[in-house]
């Protein structure tokens, strides 16, 4: 579902007698789909303004008994007027559907950016989690609990500020009410009190904030598991760990949020409200009053050195060359450490030598290489073990470059093909140090660590085949 603040609000439009109709709009691409709704890009034929039009099927709503959810979402949207939430401009209906005209979030879900870069750096994680905090502080001041806060429901507008959406499971607390009774939410972000007692408090949203901050920095939620049951078990036992490289201040903050007792979490009313959360050391430098007008930082991956050896690799090279590593890494410098030896079995053949006697080589490969079964009868140009890293987590994979050209990765223990890095004329390879290199594609950056220290050879070989593919 996609929406945002791109224009001034017009509260009079919501629920007014100036009825709009479907014929007033030109509908474009699908922005999102839910269990009983579809969101389309809609252009007002007269004003040319763009909206995210949420279309809800009346038949399906009644059949699936979703009427209370639809009413609740509209009630919440009418109450909200804040830059970090989607804006409801108008509603109308026809015989088949209900229509909600929402502001458009041009940049999509924040989850897409986490997947694309692996994880956000500290500055980006600080900024975006701070915006979520301001949004929750406002929402809770209205006695509203979101109850399904997760990266899929955090959108980005054209200026890259957040827009929280999807209030179908939200709860407006009545006078004196402190909790909501009923089970709603998404497995990896649901709070333990919801699992154990089917109740949600304002601090249940703060729990979700802690899970999201952890995911921003590490690349995945803290209670990640193969299925919902195991995920719920981890949550109720508070069973999670911080991977190597996780920043200390963020670790301290998350430890104070992910607490089983809802009244002991930093940010909740019983612990002094939002002020202790906003003054935590992790948010040093945030100007809370000016945050909505602050230019969002560029989204960059969080790439802490995996070990002290990694730091030394990059640092030593920078000192000796008085410049950062780049794609023109000196082969003579590699040779001094035995990494440029042409007899090294990991050194790949050039594309020219590959093309000669291809069929003979392919026959030999089929007989001798355990990786032949995964490459669709393509000739393997280069192959080796790498750690395929996503955020702060990694998996050991056999990376295989073929003359198609294609880049496959295989689980070397289970001997299963796990996927491939999509080949594209816009992709490029970047060297960080002797072990680490990146493959940048239009939709994602792949962060690869060669434990043998031959990342330069990977960069050279992949680059050669990129250029070869472009010229063919």
N, C-alpha and C positions, 0 to 999 in steps of 0.2 A: 504494500500500500504506500503511495507516495503523495506527500503534501508539503507546503512551506509558507513563509511570510514573504511575499514579494510585493505587496501593496498595502496601503492603509486599510484598516478594518472598516466595515460598514455595518454596524450592529443593527441598523434599521432594516437591513435586508432580511435578516433571519426571522422567519415566521411572519413576514409582512404580507399585506394584501396584494402587493405587486407581484403577482404570480408569474413565474417563469415556466417554460415548457421545453420539452426535449428538442423541438424544432428550432429553438433559439440557439442551439449549439452545433458545432461541427466536432465530431468525435474522432480521436486519433488512436494512438497505440495504447495497449494495456499497460498500466503502471503497476498493478498489483491485483492479486486475487485472494479472496478469503473463502470461508466455508459457505457463506450465503451472500457474498457481495463481490463486485468487480469494480476496480478503479481505472477509469480511462482518462487520458488527456482530452480536455474539452476546451474549445475556443468559442467565446461568445461572438456570434456573427456580427453584432453591432459594434460592441466596444473593442473587440479583438483581444480581450483579456483572456489569459490562460488559467485554467482551473484543473484540479484533480477531482474529477466527478466520481463520487462513490455511488454506485447503482446497486440497490438491494431489491431482490426479487420478493414481492409480497407473498406469493404462493409458497416459496421456500421458507420464508420467515415464519409463517403460520404453521406449516407442516412440521418444521423442526422445533417449534415452540421457542423461537428466538425473539418474540416481541419484546420481552423485558430488556434484552440486551440492546436492541435497536433504540428503544426509548431512553435507556440509560446513557448510551453514547451521545445522543442528541442533547440530553439534559446537561451532560458534562461539557460538551463543546460550546453550548450557549453560555455557560458560566465562565469559561476560560477566556482571558484576554492578556496574553503574555507572549513576548517574542520567541520563546523557546518551545512553543506549542503550535500545532496546526490551527488554522483559523477556519471556522465555519462561516461562510458568507451568505448562504441562502439554502433553502430546501424547497422541493416541490415534488409532486407525484403525478403519475398517470394510472391507468387501469392496472398495469402489470408491475410497476416498480416505484420505489422511493428513490429520490435523488438528493445527494448532499454535495453542494458546491464548496469544495475545500481549497485552501491555498496550495500552490504547487511547490513541491520540494524537488527542484531540478536535479540535484546531485544524488538522489537515491538514498539507500540505507547505509548507515555507518558500517554494518556488517560486511558489505561489499568491499569496503576499504581495508578492513581488518584482514579479509581473505587475500586481498591484492598484495599488501605489503608484509603480511605475516603477523606483525604487531606494531603498535605505535611507539615512537620514541617517548622519553619521559615528558618532554615539553608538550607534545600532542596529547598524551594521556592525561596530563595535568589539566590542560585547557578544556578538553571535551568532558572529562568527569566533573570539572568545576561548573560547566554549563548545565549538566544534569543535576547537580546539587541545587543551583539556583531555581531550576524548573521544579524540582521536588519541594523546595521550601515554599514556593508560590502555591503549588497544587495542594500541599498539606495545610496551608493557611486558609484554604477554602474548604477544609475538611473533606477532601477527596483523596482516595487511595487509588493508585493506578492498577495495581495487582498483577500486571503482566509486562513489567518493564524489562526489555531485552534489546539487544542491538538491532533486531529486525524492526522494532517499533521506534527506533531513533533515526530520523531522516535528516538530510542535510539540504539546506536551501542553496540558492545560487551564490550566496556569499560564504558558504561552508559553515554556517551556524546550525545548531541542532534544531529539529522540529519533532517533538514527541507526538506520537499518534496512537490510534487504536484504543478507544476507551469503552469498548463493548463489555469488558469485564470489570470496569472501574466501579467504585462504590462511593456514593455521597453519604457521609455519615450524618445521622440525624442529631438533634440537640443532645449533648451529653454522651453520645455514642462514641466509643473508642476503638471498636473493632468491627470487622465484617465477617459474617459466618457463611461459609460455602467454599468449596475447593475450586480454585481457578489458578491459572498460571502455566508456565512452561518449565519442564523438568529441571533444566540446569540452572534456573534462576529462582526457583520457588523456595520460600523460606521454610525452616524446620517447623515453625508453629502451624503453618498451613498443612504440612504433612501429618503432623501428630494430632492436631486439634481442630483442623479445618477452620481456623480463624486467621485473619490478616489484620495487622496494625499498620500505622503509617511507617513504622520502622521495618515492615516487611519490604517496602519499596527501597529502604536504605540497604537492606540485605542485598537486593538485586543490584544496587549501585556498586556494592563491594565486588560482586561477581563480575560486573561489566568492567570495572577498573582492572581487575586481575586479568581479564581477557584482553583488554587493550594492550597491556604490557607483555603478556606471555603468549598470546595467540589463541588461547582456548580457555573456556570457563574452568573455575577451580574444581568443580565436581563433575568432571568429564567421565563418562562411562559408556559401555557398549549399548546399554538399554536403560529405560526409565527406572526399573526396579533397582538396579545397582546404583544408579545415580541418586535415587532417594535414600538408599542405605548410606551412601557416603555423606549426604547432607545431614541426616539425623545423627550420625556419629562424628560430625565435623571432621571428616577424613579428607584432607587435602594437603598439599605441600607446595612450597615455593621452589621453582627450578633455579638452578645456578644462574647468577647474573641478575636476579630480580632486585630492583633498587630498594635500598634499606628503608627510606621514608615511606615508600608505597607499601612495603611489607608491614611496617608498623601500623599504618592506617587500615589496611585490609584486615589485619588481625584484630583491630578494635571494632570493625564492622561485622565480620563474620563470627558472631557470638550467638550461641543457641538461645539465650534468654533475650527476647525482643526488647526488654526494658533496660538492657545493659549495653546496647550498641551506641557508639558515638553518633551523635546527630539526633537521637530520639529525645522526646520531651523530658523523660526522666533523667537524662544525662546532660541536661542543659540546653537542649535544642540544637539548632544548626550552627551556632557560633563556635563551639569547640571543633566541629568538623571543618568549618571554613578557616579556622586559624591553625589547623594542623600543619606541621612543617612541610608536608608534601605540597601544600598550596602556597608556599612562600613566593611572593612576587605577583600573585593574582590580585588584580584590582577588581573586586567584586562589584562595585558600583558601576564600573564602566565596561563590564564584561560583554554585554550585548553589543556594544559599539567597537569592541576590540577586534583587530584584524586576526582571524584564526591563523595559527601557524601552518606551514606546509606539512602535509602528512608524510612522515618519513618512517622507515622501519626502525625498530629498536634492535640494535646490533651490538650488544655488549660482547667483549671478547669471551670466548667459551672457557678460556683458561689463561693463566699467566703466560703460558707458552705462546698462545695466540697473540697476546699483547706484545710480547717480545719480538715475535716475527715481524709485525707491522712496524713497531717502534725502531728496531734495529735497521730495517731497510730505509725508513724515512731519514734517520740520522746520517747513514752512510751516503745517501744520495741527496740530502738536503731538499727533498721534495716528496709529495705524496706518491703512493703507488699508482700506476696507470697502466694502460694496455701496452705501452712500449717498455715493459719490464726487461731489463738487460739480460739477454741470454748468457752473456759471459759471467754475470754475477751468479746466475743459477749454476753454471758449470763449476764455479769455485766450490760449491757445496755438493757436487756430484749429481745435481738435478738435471743437467743439460746433456748428459752422456747419451750419445746416439745409440749406444748398445742397450740402454735401459729398456727393458721389455714393455714398460708402460708408455714409452714414447710412440706416438701414433705415426702411421704412414701418411704421406702427402696424398692429396686427392688425385694427383697425376698417377702415382704408382698404384693406387687402388684400382683405377680403371683398366689397367693392363691385366690380361689373364683373369678377368673377373669370374668367369664360370669355373675355372680350375680352383680358384680361391674359395668360391662358394661351396664347391663340393667338399673341400677339405674342412671348411668351417662346419658343415653339416655333420661331419664325422667326429670332429674333435672338440667343438665348443659346446659347453652346456647351455649357452645363452642363445644358440641358434633357434631353438624352439619358440622364442619370444619375438622374433624380428621379421616375421612374414617373408622369409626367404630373401631378406636384404643382407648385403655384405656389411659386417661389423667393421667400422673404421677405428673405433676406440672404445674401450670398456674398462671399468674399474669401480671399486667400492667408494661410495661417498656417504656422508651423513646429510640427508635431506632435511633441512631445518625449517620449521614453521614457528615463528616467534622464538620462544626459548626452549622449544621441544624439538627433538630430532629422531629420525628413524634411519637405520643403516639400509642402504639400497645399492644395488648394482646399476650403475648408470651406463647406458649403451648408446653410442652414436653410430648410426648406419648411413650408408651412402644414398638413402632415399632422397634427401636426408631426413632422419627422424631421431628423436631422443627418447628412449624408453627407460623406465626404471623398474627394477625387479626386486622383490623380497628374496634375498639370497638364502635365507634359512628355509622358508616355506616353498621356495622356488615357484613363486607366483608373480605374474605380471601385475603390477600395481597401477600402472598408468604411463602416460608420456607427457613430456613438455611440448605443448603445441607449437609446431614450427610455423613461423610467420616471417614475412619479408621485413617486418618492422622490429623484429627481435634483435637484441644485441647482448654481448657478454662483457662483464666487468670484473676485473681482478681486485681483490682486497689485499690478500697476502699470499704466501706460498701455499696455504691450505684452503683459503676461502675464496670463492668466486660466485658471481651472481649471473643468472640468465634472466634477462628482462624481456617479458612479452607484453603485448598491449593490455592484457587483463591481470597480469600477476608477475611478481618477481620471485624467482626460485633461488633460495639461499642454500648453497651447496658447500660442503666442507670435505676436502680430500685429505684423509688422515695420513696419506703417504707423502704429502707435501708437494704434489705435482699439479697444483691448480693452474699454473702458467701454461702447462701443456694442454689442459682442457680448454682454456681460453683461446689459445692459438688455433687448436684444431677445430673447435666449434665455429670460431670466427671465419676460418678458411672456408668451411662448408656453407656458412651464411652467404659469404661473398660469391661463392661458386653458384649457389642457388639463385642469387639475384641476377647474375650475369647470363644464366642459361635461358 
